Amino acid sequence: MAKKKSGGRKKKSESIFLVCEETGDKNYALRRKPGGEKLKLMKYSPRLRKHTLHLEKKK
């Protein structure tokens, strides 16, 4: 049985940060596939000790 060659490259995942909208702190780091809409999530902010809106920002 012959082996198949992998001609196409897969899209690599990119590293992104979730930045708190109120303080500007980078609280979370994620890896995800490129493309799609920017993330907007309610996450916990340790400095403010409450949940705030976090936006996606690349490195």
C-alpha distance matrix in Angstrom:
0.0 3.8 6.6 9.5 12.8 15.8 18.4 21.1 23.1 24.4 28.1 29.4 32.1 35.6 38.4 41.6 44.9 47.1 50.6 53.7 55.8 59.1 58.7 55.9 54.1 50.4 49.9 46.2 42.9 39.8 36.3 35.2 33.2 35.2 37.0 39.0 42.6 44.4 44.9 48.4 48.7 51.5 50.9 53.2 55.1 56.2 59.1 60.6 59.6 58.7 56.0 55.9 53.8 51.0 49.4 46.1 46.5 43.9 44.2
3.8 0.0 3.8 6.5 9.5 12.8 15.0 18.0 20.2 21.9 25.6 27.0 29.9 33.4 36.3 39.5 42.9 45.2 48.7 51.9 53.9 57.3 56.8 53.9 52.2 48.5 48.2 44.6 41.2 38.1 34.5 33.3 31.1 32.9 34.7 37.0 40.6 42.4 43.1 46.7 47.2 50.2 49.6 52.0 53.7 54.9 57.6 59.2 58.4 57.5 54.7 54.5 52.2 49.3 47.5 44.1 44.2 41.5 41.8
6.6 3.8 0.0 3.8 6.5 9.5 12.2 15.0 16.8 18.4 22.1 23.3 26.3 29.7 32.5 35.8 39.2 41.6 45.0 48.3 50.3 53.6 53.1 50.2 48.5 44.7 44.5 40.9 37.5 34.5 30.8 29.7 27.6 29.4 31.4 33.8 37.4 39.0 39.7 43.3 43.8 46.8 46.1 48.4 50.1 51.3 53.9 55.6 54.8 54.0 51.3 51.0 48.7 45.8 44.0 40.5 40.6 37.8 38.1
9.5 6.5 3.8 0.0 3.8 6.4 8.9 11.6 13.8 15.4 19.2 20.8 23.9 27.3 30.4 33.5 37.0 39.3 42.7 46.0 47.8 51.3 50.9 47.9 46.4 42.7 42.7 39.0 35.6 32.5 28.8 27.4 24.9 26.5 28.3 30.7 34.3 36.1 37.0 40.6 41.4 44.5 44.0 46.6 48.2 49.6 52.1 53.7 53.1 52.1 49.2 48.7 46.3 43.4 41.4 37.9 38.0 35.3 35.8
12.8 9.5 6.5 3.8 0.0 3.8 5.8 9.0 11.1 13.4 17.1 18.7 22.0 25.1 28.3 31.5 35.1 37.7 40.9 44.3 46.1 49.5 49.0 45.9 44.5 40.8 41.1 37.5 34.0 31.0 27.2 25.9 23.4 24.5 26.5 29.2 32.8 34.4 35.6 39.3 40.3 43.5 43.0 45.5 46.9 48.3 50.6 52.3 51.9 51.0 48.2 47.4 45.0 41.9 39.7 36.1 35.9 33.0 33.3
15.8 12.8 9.5 6.4 3.8 0.0 3.8 5.8 7.5 9.7 13.3 15.0 18.4 21.5 24.7 27.8 31.4 34.0 37.2 40.6 42.3 45.8 45.4 42.2 40.9 37.2 37.5 34.0 30.5 27.4 23.7 22.2 19.7 20.8 22.8 25.5 29.2 30.7 31.9 35.6 36.6 39.9 39.4 42.0 43.3 44.8 47.1 48.7 48.4 47.5 44.6 43.8 41.3 38.2 35.9 32.4 32.2 29.3 29.7
18.4 15.0 12.2 8.9 5.8 3.8 0.0 3.8 6.7 9.8 13.0 15.2 18.8 21.5 25.0 27.9 31.7 34.2 37.3 40.8 42.2 45.7 45.4 42.1 41.1 37.5 38.2 34.8 31.2 28.3 24.5 22.8 19.8 20.3 21.9 24.8 28.5 30.2 31.8 35.6 37.0 40.4 40.1 42.8 44.0 45.7 47.8 49.3 49.3 48.3 45.3 44.2 41.4 38.3 35.8 32.2 31.8 28.9 29.4
21.1 18.0 15.0 11.6 9.0 5.8 3.8 0.0 3.8 6.5 9.5 12.2 15.7 18.4 22.0 24.7 28.4 30.9 33.9 37.3 38.6 42.2 42.1 38.8 37.9 34.4 35.1 31.7 28.2 25.2 21.4 19.5 16.3 16.6 18.1 21.1 24.7 26.4 28.1 31.9 33.4 36.9 36.8 39.6 40.8 42.6 44.6 46.0 46.1 44.9 41.9 40.7 37.8 34.8 32.2 28.7 28.4 25.6 26.4
23.1 20.2 16.8 13.8 11.1 7.5 6.7 3.8 0.0 3.8 6.5 8.6 12.2 14.9 18.4 21.3 25.0 27.6 30.6 34.1 35.6 39.1 38.7 35.4 34.5 30.9 31.6 28.3 24.7 21.8 18.0 16.4 13.5 13.9 16.0 19.1 22.6 23.9 25.5 29.2 30.7 34.1 33.8 36.4 37.5 39.2 41.2 42.7 42.8 41.8 38.9 37.7 34.9 31.8 29.2 25.6 25.2 22.2 22.9
24.4 21.9 18.4 15.4 13.4 9.7 9.8 6.5 3.8 0.0 3.8 6.1 9.3 12.4 15.9 18.6 22.3 24.7 27.8 31.2 32.8 36.3 36.1 32.9 31.9 28.3 28.7 25.3 21.9 18.7 14.9 13.0 10.1 11.2 13.4 16.3 19.8 21.0 22.3 26.0 27.3 30.7 30.4 33.1 34.3 36.2 38.3 39.6 39.6 38.5 35.5 34.4 31.8 28.7 26.3 22.8 22.7 20.1 21.1
28.1 25.6 22.1 19.2 17.1 13.3 13.0 9.5 6.5 3.8 0.0 3.8 6.6 9.2 12.9 15.3 19.0 21.4 24.4 27.8 29.2 32.8 32.6 29.4 28.6 25.0 25.7 22.4 19.1 16.0 12.3 10.2 7.1 7.5 10.0 13.2 16.5 17.5 19.0 22.8 24.2 27.7 27.5 30.3 31.3 33.3 35.2 36.5 36.7 35.6 32.6 31.2 28.5 25.3 22.8 19.2 19.1 16.5 17.7
29.4 27.0 23.3 20.8 18.7 15.0 15.2 12.2 8.6 6.1 3.8 0.0 3.7 6.5 9.9 12.8 16.5 19.2 22.2 25.8 27.5 30.9 30.4 27.2 26.0 22.4 23.0 19.7 16.1 13.3 9.6 8.5 6.5 7.6 11.1 14.1 16.9 17.2 18.2 21.9 23.0 26.3 25.6 28.1 28.9 30.6 32.6 34.1 34.3 33.5 30.7 29.5 27.0 23.7 21.4 17.7 17.3 14.5 15.2
32.1 29.9 26.3 23.9 22.0 18.4 18.8 15.7 12.2 9.3 6.6 3.7 0.0 3.8 6.8 9.6 13.1 15.7 18.9 22.3 24.2 27.5 27.0 24.0 22.7 19.0 19.4 16.0 12.6 9.6 5.9 4.9 4.4 6.3 10.0 12.5 14.8 14.5 15.0 18.6 19.5 22.7 21.9 24.3 25.2 27.0 29.0 30.5 30.6 29.7 27.0 25.9 23.5 20.1 18.1 14.5 14.4 12.0 12.9
35.6 33.4 29.7 27.3 25.1 21.5 21.5 18.4 14.9 12.4 9.2 6.5 3.8 0.0 3.8 6.4 10.2 13.1 15.9 19.5 21.3 24.6 24.0 20.7 19.6 16.0 17.0 14.0 10.5 8.2 5.4 5.5 6.1 6.2 9.8 12.3 13.8 12.8 13.5 16.9 18.1 21.2 20.3 22.6 23.1 24.9 26.5 28.1 28.6 27.8 25.2 23.8 21.4 17.8 15.6 11.8 11.1 8.3 9.2
38.4 36.3 32.5 30.4 28.3 24.7 25.0 22.0 18.4 15.9 12.9 9.9 6.8 3.8 0.0 3.8 7.0 10.3 13.0 16.7 18.9 21.9 20.9 17.7 16.2 12.5 13.5 10.6 7.0 5.8 4.5 6.7 8.9 9.3 12.4 14.2 14.8 12.9 12.8 15.7 16.5 19.2 17.8 19.7 19.9 21.4 23.0 24.8 25.3 24.9 22.6 21.3 19.2 15.5 13.7 10.3 9.3 6.8 7.0
41.6 39.5 35.8 33.5 31.5 27.8 27.9 24.7 21.3 18.6 15.3 12.8 9.6 6.4 3.8 0.0 3.8 6.8 9.5 13.1 15.2 18.3 17.6 14.4 13.3 9.8 11.0 8.5 5.8 5.3 6.2 7.6 10.1 9.9 12.1 13.1 12.8 10.2 9.9 12.4 13.3 16.0 14.9 17.0 17.0 19.0 20.3 21.8 22.6 21.9 19.5 17.9 15.7 11.9 10.0 6.6 5.8 4.6 6.1
44.9 42.9 39.2 37.0 35.1 31.4 31.7 28.4 25.0 22.3 19.0 16.5 13.1 10.2 7.0 3.8 0.0 3.8 6.1 9.7 12.2 15.0 14.0 11.1 9.6 6.1 7.4 5.6 4.5 6.1 8.7 10.6 13.5 13.4 15.1 15.4 14.3 11.0 9.9 11.3 11.7 13.7 12.2 13.9 13.4 15.4 16.5 18.1 19.0 18.5 16.4 14.7 13.0 9.2 8.1 5.8 5.3 6.1 7.0
47.1 45.2 41.6 39.3 37.7 34.0 34.2 30.9 27.6 24.7 21.4 19.2 15.7 13.1 10.3 6.8 3.8 0.0 3.8 6.7 9.2 12.1 11.8 9.5 8.4 5.9 6.2 5.1 6.3 7.8 10.9 12.1 15.1 15.1 16.1 15.5 13.7 10.2 8.1 8.4 8.4 10.1 8.8 10.8 10.6 13.2 14.4 15.3 16.2 15.3 12.9 11.1 9.3 5.5 5.3 4.8 6.2 8.7 10.4
50.6 48.7 45.0 42.7 40.9 37.2 37.3 33.9 30.6 27.8 24.4 22.2 18.9 15.9 13.0 9.5 6.1 3.8 0.0 3.8 6.2 8.9 8.3 5.7 5.5 4.5 6.2 7.3 9.2 11.3 14.4 15.7 18.4 17.9 18.6 18.0 15.7 11.9 10.3 9.6 9.9 10.8 9.6 10.9 9.5 12.2 12.4 13.3 14.9 14.2 12.4 9.9 8.4 5.1 5.3 6.3 6.7 9.8 11.0
53.7 51.9 48.3 46.0 44.3 40.6 40.8 37.3 34.1 31.2 27.8 25.8 22.3 19.5 16.7 13.1 9.7 6.7 3.8 0.0 3.8 5.6 5.6 5.0 5.4 6.6 7.1 9.2 12.0 14.2 17.5 18.7 21.5 21.2 21.5 20.4 17.7 14.0 12.0 10.0 9.6 9.2 8.3 8.9 7.0 10.1 9.9 10.0 12.0 11.0 9.5 6.7 6.2 4.5 6.6 9.2 10.2 13.5 14.8
55.8 53.9 50.3 47.8 46.1 42.3 42.2 38.6 35.6 32.8 29.2 27.5 24.2 21.3 18.9 15.2 12.2 9.2 6.2 3.8 0.0 3.8 6.0 5.7 8.1 9.8 10.8 12.7 15.2 17.0 20.0 20.6 23.0 22.2 21.9 20.5 17.3 13.8 12.4 9.9 10.4 10.1 10.5 11.5 9.8 13.1 12.3 11.5 13.9 12.5 10.8 7.2 5.8 5.6 6.7 10.0 11.0 14.7 16.4
59.1 57.3 53.6 51.3 49.5 45.8 45.7 42.2 39.1 36.3 32.8 30.9 27.5 24.6 21.9 18.3 15.0 12.1 8.9 5.6 3.8 0.0 3.8 6.0 8.4 11.2 11.9 14.6 17.5 19.8 23.0 24.0 26.6 25.9 25.7 24.3 21.1 17.6 16.0 13.3 13.2 11.9 11.9 11.8 9.3 11.9 10.2 9.0 12.0 11.1 10.6 7.4 7.9 8.6 10.5 13.7 14.4 17.9 19.1
58.7 56.8 53.1 50.9 49.0 45.4 45.4 42.1 38.7 36.1 32.6 30.4 27.0 24.0 20.9 17.6 14.0 11.8 8.3 5.6 6.0 3.8 0.0 3.8 5.5 9.0 10.1 13.4 16.2 19.0 22.4 23.9 26.7 26.1 26.4 25.5 22.7 19.0 17.4 15.3 14.9 13.8 12.7 11.9 8.6 10.3 8.1 8.2 11.6 11.8 11.9 9.5 10.3 9.9 11.7 14.1 14.1 17.2 17.6
55.9 53.9 50.2 47.9 45.9 42.2 42.1 38.8 35.4 32.9 29.4 27.2 24.0 20.7 17.7 14.4 11.1 9.5 5.7 5.0 5.7 6.0 3.8 0.0 3.8 6.6 9.0 11.8 13.9 16.7 19.7 21.2 23.8 23.0 23.5 22.9 20.3 16.5 15.4 14.0 14.3 14.1 13.1 13.0 10.2 12.1 10.5 11.4 14.3 14.4 13.7 11.0 10.7 9.0 9.6 11.4 10.7 13.5 13.9
54.1 52.2 48.5 46.4 44.5 40.9 41.1 37.9 34.5 31.9 28.6 26.0 22.7 19.6 16.2 13.3 9.6 8.4 5.5 5.4 8.1 8.4 5.5 3.8 0.0 3.8 5.8 9.1 11.4 14.7 17.9 20.0 23.0 22.7 23.7 23.4 21.1 17.4 15.7 14.7 14.3 14.0 11.9 11.4 8.4 9.6 8.6 10.6 12.8 13.5 13.2 11.3 11.5 9.4 10.6 11.7 11.1 13.4 13.2
50.4 48.5 44.7 42.7 40.8 37.2 37.5 34.4 30.9 28.3 25.0 22.4 19.0 16.0 12.5 9.8 6.1 5.9 4.5 6.6 9.8 11.2 9.0 6.6 3.8 0.0 3.8 6.0 7.7 11.0 14.2 16.5 19.6 19.5 20.9 20.9 19.1 15.4 13.8 13.6 13.2 13.7 11.4 11.5 9.5 10.8 11.1 13.2 14.6 15.1 14.0 12.5 12.1 8.9 9.6 9.6 8.9 10.6 10.3
49.9 48.2 44.5 42.7 41.1 37.5 38.2 35.1 31.6 28.7 25.7 23.0 19.4 17.0 13.5 11.0 7.4 6.2 6.2 7.1 10.8 11.9 10.1 9.0 5.8 3.8 0.0 3.8 7.1 10.3 14.0 16.4 19.8 20.4 21.9 21.5 19.8 16.3 13.9 13.5 12.0 11.9 8.9 8.5 7.1 8.1 9.6 11.6 12.2 12.7 11.7 11.1 11.4 8.7 10.5 10.9 11.3 13.1 13.1
46.2 44.6 40.9 39.0 37.5 34.0 34.8 31.7 28.3 25.3 22.4 19.7 16.0 14.0 10.6 8.5 5.6 5.1 7.3 9.2 12.7 14.6 13.4 11.8 9.1 6.0 3.8 0.0 3.8 6.6 10.4 12.8 16.4 17.4 19.1 18.9 17.6 14.5 12.0 12.4 11.0 11.7 8.9 9.6 9.6 11.0 13.1 14.8 14.8 14.8 13.1 12.6 12.2 9.0 10.2 9.6 10.4 11.7 12.0
42.9 41.2 37.5 35.6 34.0 30.5 31.2 28.2 24.7 21.9 19.1 16.1 12.6 10.5 7.0 5.8 4.5 6.3 9.2 12.0 15.2 17.5 16.2 13.9 11.4 7.7 7.1 3.8 0.0 3.8 7.1 10.1 13.6 14.7 17.0 17.4 16.8 14.0 12.2 13.6 12.9 14.5 12.1 13.3 13.4 14.6 16.6 18.5 18.6 18.5 16.7 16.0 15.0 11.4 11.4 9.5 9.7 9.7 9.7
39.8 38.1 34.5 32.5 31.0 27.4 28.3 25.2 21.8 18.7 16.0 13.3 9.6 8.2 5.8 5.3 6.1 7.8 11.3 14.2 17.0 19.8 19.0 16.7 14.7 11.0 10.3 6.6 3.8 0.0 3.8 6.5 10.2 11.8 14.2 14.6 14.6 12.5 10.8 13.0 12.6 14.8 13.0 15.0 15.9 17.5 19.7 21.3 21.1 20.5 18.1 17.4 15.9 12.5 11.9 9.4 10.3 10.0 10.8
36.3 34.5 30.8 28.8 27.2 23.7 24.5 21.4 18.0 14.9 12.3 9.6 5.9 5.4 4.5 6.2 8.7 10.9 14.4 17.5 20.0 23.0 22.4 19.7 17.9 14.2 14.0 10.4 7.1 3.8 0.0 3.8 7.2 9.3 12.3 13.4 14.4 13.0 12.1 15.1 15.2 17.8 16.5 18.7 19.7 21.3 23.5 25.0 24.9 24.2 21.6 20.9 19.0 15.6 14.4 11.2 11.7 10.4 11.2
35.2 33.3 29.7 27.4 25.9 22.2 22.8 19.5 16.4 13.0 10.2 8.5 4.9 5.5 6.7 7.6 10.6 12.1 15.7 18.7 20.6 24.0 23.9 21.2 20.0 16.5 16.4 12.8 10.1 6.5 3.8 0.0 3.8 6.4 9.1 10.1 11.6 11.1 10.7 14.2 14.8 17.9 17.4 20.1 21.4 23.5 25.7 26.8 26.7 25.5 22.5 21.5 19.2 16.0 14.3 11.2 12.2 11.0 12.9
33.2 31.1 27.6 24.9 23.4 19.7 19.8 16.3 13.5 10.1 7.1 6.5 4.4 6.1 8.9 10.1 13.5 15.1 18.4 21.5 23.0 26.6 26.7 23.8 23.0 19.6 19.8 16.4 13.6 10.2 7.2 3.8 0.0 3.8 6.6 8.5 11.1 11.6 12.3 16.0 17.2 20.7 20.6 23.5 24.8 27.1 29.1 30.1 30.1 28.7 25.6 24.4 21.7 18.7 16.5 13.1 13.9 12.4 14.4
35.2 32.9 29.4 26.5 24.5 20.8 20.3 16.6 13.9 11.2 7.5 7.6 6.3 6.2 9.3 9.9 13.4 15.1 17.9 21.2 22.2 25.9 26.1 23.0 22.7 19.5 20.4 17.4 14.7 11.8 9.3 6.4 3.8 0.0 3.8 6.9 9.5 10.1 11.9 15.7 17.6 21.3 21.5 24.6 25.4 27.9 29.5 30.4 30.9 29.5 26.3 24.6 21.5 18.5 15.7 12.2 12.5 10.7 13.2
37.0 34.7 31.4 28.3 26.5 22.8 21.9 18.1 16.0 13.4 10.0 11.1 10.0 9.8 12.4 12.1 15.1 16.1 18.6 21.5 21.9 25.7 26.4 23.5 23.7 20.9 21.9 19.1 17.0 14.2 12.3 9.1 6.6 3.8 0.0 3.8 6.8 8.6 11.1 14.7 17.2 20.9 21.8 25.2 26.2 29.0 30.5 30.9 31.6 29.7 26.4 24.4 21.0 18.4 15.4 12.4 13.1 12.2 15.3
39.0 37.0 33.8 30.7 29.2 25.5 24.8 21.1 19.1 16.3 13.2 14.1 12.5 12.3 14.2 13.1 15.4 15.5 18.0 20.4 20.5 24.3 25.5 22.9 23.4 20.9 21.5 18.9 17.4 14.6 13.4 10.1 8.5 6.9 3.8 0.0 3.8 6.7 9.0 12.3 14.8 18.6 20.0 23.6 24.9 28.0 29.5 29.6 30.1 27.9 24.3 22.4 18.9 16.8 14.0 11.7 13.4 13.5 17.0
42.6 40.6 37.4 34.3 32.8 29.2 28.5 24.7 22.6 19.8 16.5 16.9 14.8 13.8 14.8 12.8 14.3 13.7 15.7 17.7 17.3 21.1 22.7 20.3 21.1 19.1 19.8 17.6 16.8 14.6 14.4 11.6 11.1 9.5 6.8 3.8 0.0 3.8 6.4 9.1 12.2 15.9 17.7 21.3 22.4 25.8 27.1 26.8 27.5 25.1 21.6 19.3 15.7 14.0 11.1 9.5 11.8 12.9 16.6
44.4 42.4 39.0 36.1 34.4 30.7 30.2 26.4 23.9 21.0 17.5 17.2 14.5 12.8 12.9 10.2 11.0 10.2 11.9 14.0 13.8 17.6 19.0 16.5 17.4 15.4 16.3 14.5 14.0 12.5 13.0 11.1 11.6 10.1 8.6 6.7 3.8 0.0 3.8 6.6 9.8 13.5 14.9 18.4 19.1 22.5 23.5 23.4 24.3 22.2 18.8 16.3 12.8 10.6 7.4 5.8 8.3 10.1 13.8
44.9 43.1 39.7 37.0 35.6 31.9 31.8 28.1 25.5 22.3 19.0 18.2 15.0 13.5 12.8 9.9 9.9 8.1 10.3 12.0 12.4 16.0 17.4 15.4 15.7 13.8 13.9 12.0 12.2 10.8 12.1 10.7 12.3 11.9 11.1 9.0 6.4 3.8 0.0 3.8 6.3 10.0 11.4 14.9 16.1 19.5 20.9 20.7 21.2 19.0 15.5 13.4 10.1 8.0 5.9 5.2 8.8 11.2 14.5
48.4 46.7 43.3 40.6 39.3 35.6 35.6 31.9 29.2 26.0 22.8 21.9 18.6 16.9 15.7 12.4 11.3 8.4 9.6 10.0 9.9 13.3 15.3 14.0 14.7 13.6 13.5 12.4 13.6 13.0 15.1 14.2 16.0 15.7 14.7 12.3 9.1 6.6 3.8 0.0 3.8 7.1 9.3 12.9 14.0 17.7 18.9 18.1 18.7 16.1 12.6 10.2 6.7 5.7 4.8 6.7 10.3 13.4 16.6
48.7 47.2 43.8 41.4 40.3 36.6 37.0 33.4 30.7 27.3 24.2 23.0 19.5 18.1 16.5 13.3 11.7 8.4 9.9 9.6 10.4 13.2 14.9 14.3 14.3 13.2 12.0 11.0 12.9 12.6 15.2 14.8 17.2 17.6 17.2 14.8 12.2 9.8 6.3 3.8 0.0 3.8 6.0 9.7 11.6 15.2 16.9 16.0 16.0 13.3 9.6 8.2 5.7 5.3 6.7 8.7 12.3 15.3 18.0
51.5 50.2 46.8 44.5 43.5 39.9 40.4 36.9 34.1 30.7 27.7 26.3 22.7 21.2 19.2 16.0 13.7 10.1 10.8 9.2 10.1 11.9 13.8 14.1 14.0 13.7 11.9 11.7 14.5 14.8 17.8 17.9 20.7 21.3 20.9 18.6 15.9 13.5 10.0 7.1 3.8 0.0 3.8 7.0 9.3 12.9 14.7 13.2 12.8 9.8 6.0 5.3 4.5 6.0 8.9 11.6 14.8 18.0 20.3
50.9 49.6 46.1 44.0 43.0 39.4 40.1 36.8 33.8 30.4 27.5 25.6 21.9 20.3 17.8 14.9 12.2 8.8 9.6 8.3 10.5 11.9 12.7 13.1 11.9 11.4 8.9 8.9 12.1 13.0 16.5 17.4 20.6 21.5 21.8 20.0 17.7 14.9 11.4 9.3 6.0 3.8 0.0 3.8 6.5 9.7 12.0 11.3 10.5 8.3 5.2 5.7 6.4 6.3 9.7 11.8 14.5 17.4 19.1
53.2 52.0 48.4 46.6 45.5 42.0 42.8 39.6 36.4 33.1 30.3 28.1 24.3 22.6 19.7 17.0 13.9 10.8 10.9 8.9 11.5 11.8 11.9 13.0 11.4 11.5 8.5 9.6 13.3 15.0 18.7 20.1 23.5 24.6 25.2 23.6 21.3 18.4 14.9 12.9 9.7 7.0 3.8 0.0 3.8 6.3 9.1 8.4 7.0 5.6 4.2 6.3 8.6 8.8 12.4 14.5 16.7 19.5 20.5
55.1 53.7 50.1 48.2 46.9 43.3 44.0 40.8 37.5 34.3 31.3 28.9 25.2 23.1 19.9 17.0 13.4 10.6 9.5 7.0 9.8 9.3 8.6 10.2 8.4 9.5 7.1 9.6 13.4 15.9 19.7 21.4 24.8 25.4 26.2 24.9 22.4 19.1 16.1 14.0 11.6 9.3 6.5 3.8 0.0 3.8 5.6 5.6 5.6 5.7 5.8 6.4 9.0 8.8 12.3 14.5 16.0 18.8 19.4
56.2 54.9 51.3 49.6 48.3 44.8 45.7 42.6 39.2 36.2 33.3 30.6 27.0 24.9 21.4 19.0 15.4 13.2 12.2 10.1 13.1 11.9 10.3 12.1 9.6 10.8 8.1 11.0 14.6 17.5 21.3 23.5 27.1 27.9 29.0 28.0 25.8 22.5 19.5 17.7 15.2 12.9 9.7 6.3 3.8 0.0 3.8 5.6 4.8 7.1 8.8 10.1 12.8 12.4 15.7 17.5 18.5 20.9 20.9
59.1 57.6 53.9 52.1 50.6 47.1 47.8 44.6 41.2 38.3 35.2 32.6 29.0 26.5 23.0 20.3 16.5 14.4 12.4 9.9 12.3 10.2 8.1 10.5 8.6 11.1 9.6 13.1 16.6 19.7 23.5 25.7 29.1 29.5 30.5 29.5 27.1 23.5 20.9 18.9 16.9 14.7 12.0 9.1 5.6 3.8 0.0 3.8 5.6 8.2 10.4 10.7 13.4 13.3 16.3 18.4 19.0 21.5 21.3
60.6 59.2 55.6 53.7 52.3 48.7 49.3 46.0 42.7 39.6 36.5 34.1 30.5 28.1 24.8 21.8 18.1 15.3 13.3 10.0 11.5 9.0 8.2 11.4 10.6 13.2 11.6 14.8 18.5 21.3 25.0 26.8 30.1 30.4 30.9 29.6 26.8 23.4 20.7 18.1 16.0 13.2 11.3 8.4 5.6 5.6 3.8 0.0 3.8 5.5 8.1 8.6 11.9 12.8 16.1 18.9 19.9 22.9 23.3
59.6 58.4 54.8 53.1 51.9 48.4 49.3 46.1 42.8 39.6 36.7 34.3 30.6 28.6 25.3 22.6 19.0 16.2 14.9 12.0 13.9 12.0 11.6 14.3 12.8 14.6 12.2 14.8 18.6 21.1 24.9 26.7 30.1 30.9 31.6 30.1 27.5 24.3 21.2 18.7 16.0 12.8 10.5 7.0 5.6 4.8 5.6 3.8 0.0 3.8 7.1 9.2 12.8 13.8 17.5 20.0 21.5 24.4 24.8
58.7 57.5 54.0 52.1 51.0 47.5 48.3 44.9 41.8 38.5 35.6 33.5 29.7 27.8 24.9 21.9 18.5 15.3 14.2 11.0 12.5 11.1 11.8 14.4 13.5 15.1 12.7 14.8 18.5 20.5 24.2 25.5 28.7 29.5 29.7 27.9 25.1 22.2 19.0 16.1 13.3 9.8 8.3 5.6 5.7 7.1 8.2 5.5 3.8 0.0 3.8 6.4 10.1 11.9 15.7 18.6 20.6 23.7 24.8
56.0 54.7 51.3 49.2 48.2 44.6 45.3 41.9 38.9 35.5 32.6 30.7 27.0 25.2 22.6 19.5 16.4 12.9 12.4 9.5 10.8 10.6 11.9 13.7 13.2 14.0 11.7 13.1 16.7 18.1 21.6 22.5 25.6 26.3 26.4 24.3 21.6 18.8 15.5 12.6 9.6 6.0 5.2 4.2 5.8 8.8 10.4 8.1 7.1 3.8 0.0 3.8 7.1 9.0 12.8 15.7 18.2 21.4 22.9
55.9 54.5 51.0 48.7 47.4 43.8 44.2 40.7 37.7 34.4 31.2 29.5 25.9 23.8 21.3 17.9 14.7 11.1 9.9 6.7 7.2 7.4 9.5 11.0 11.3 12.5 11.1 12.6 16.0 17.4 20.9 21.5 24.4 24.6 24.4 22.4 19.3 16.3 13.4 10.2 8.2 5.3 5.7 6.3 6.4 10.1 10.7 8.6 9.2 6.4 3.8 0.0 3.8 6.3 9.9 13.2 15.6 19.1 20.8
53.8 52.2 48.7 46.3 45.0 41.3 41.4 37.8 34.9 31.8 28.5 27.0 23.5 21.4 19.2 15.7 13.0 9.3 8.4 6.2 5.8 7.9 10.3 10.7 11.5 12.1 11.4 12.2 15.0 15.9 19.0 19.2 21.7 21.5 21.0 18.9 15.7 12.8 10.1 6.7 5.7 4.5 6.4 8.6 9.0 12.8 13.4 11.9 12.8 10.1 7.1 3.8 0.0 3.8 6.7 10.2 12.9 16.5 18.8
51.0 49.3 45.8 43.4 41.9 38.2 38.3 34.8 31.8 28.7 25.3 23.7 20.1 17.8 15.5 11.9 9.2 5.5 5.1 4.5 5.6 8.6 9.9 9.0 9.4 8.9 8.7 9.0 11.4 12.5 15.6 16.0 18.7 18.5 18.4 16.8 14.0 10.6 8.0 5.7 5.3 6.0 6.3 8.8 8.8 12.4 13.3 12.8 13.8 11.9 9.0 6.3 3.8 0.0 3.8 6.9 9.5 12.9 15.1
49.4 47.5 44.0 41.4 39.7 35.9 35.8 32.2 29.2 26.3 22.8 21.4 18.1 15.6 13.7 10.0 8.1 5.3 5.3 6.6 6.7 10.5 11.7 9.6 10.6 9.6 10.5 10.2 11.4 11.9 14.4 14.3 16.5 15.7 15.4 14.0 11.1 7.4 5.9 4.8 6.7 8.9 9.7 12.4 12.3 15.7 16.3 16.1 17.5 15.7 12.8 9.9 6.7 3.8 0.0 3.8 6.5 10.1 12.9
46.1 44.1 40.5 37.9 36.1 32.4 32.2 28.7 25.6 22.8 19.2 17.7 14.5 11.8 10.3 6.6 5.8 4.8 6.3 9.2 10.0 13.7 14.1 11.4 11.7 9.6 10.9 9.6 9.5 9.4 11.2 11.2 13.1 12.2 12.4 11.7 9.5 5.8 5.2 6.7 8.7 11.6 11.8 14.5 14.5 17.5 18.4 18.9 20.0 18.6 15.7 13.2 10.2 6.9 3.8 0.0 3.8 6.8 9.9
46.5 44.2 40.6 38.0 35.9 32.2 31.8 28.4 25.2 22.7 19.1 17.3 14.4 11.1 9.3 5.8 5.3 6.2 6.7 10.2 11.0 14.4 14.1 10.7 11.1 8.9 11.3 10.4 9.7 10.3 11.7 12.2 13.9 12.5 13.1 13.4 11.8 8.3 8.8 10.3 12.3 14.8 14.5 16.7 16.0 18.5 19.0 19.9 21.5 20.6 18.2 15.6 12.9 9.5 6.5 3.8 0.0 3.8 6.7
43.9 41.5 37.8 35.3 33.0 29.3 28.9 25.6 22.2 20.1 16.5 14.5 12.0 8.3 6.8 4.6 6.1 8.7 9.8 13.5 14.7 17.9 17.2 13.5 13.4 10.6 13.1 11.7 9.7 10.0 10.4 11.0 12.4 10.7 12.2 13.5 12.9 10.1 11.2 13.4 15.3 18.0 17.4 19.5 18.8 20.9 21.5 22.9 24.4 23.7 21.4 19.1 16.5 12.9 10.1 6.8 3.8 0.0 3.8
44.2 41.8 38.1 35.8 33.3 29.7 29.4 26.4 22.9 21.1 17.7 15.2 12.9 9.2 7.0 6.1 7.0 10.4 11.0 14.8 16.4 19.1 17.6 13.9 13.2 10.3 13.1 12.0 9.7 10.8 11.2 12.9 14.4 13.2 15.3 17.0 16.6 13.8 14.5 16.6 18.0 20.3 19.1 20.5 19.4 20.9 21.3 23.3 24.8 24.8 22.9 20.8 18.8 15.1 12.9 9.9 6.7 3.8 0.0
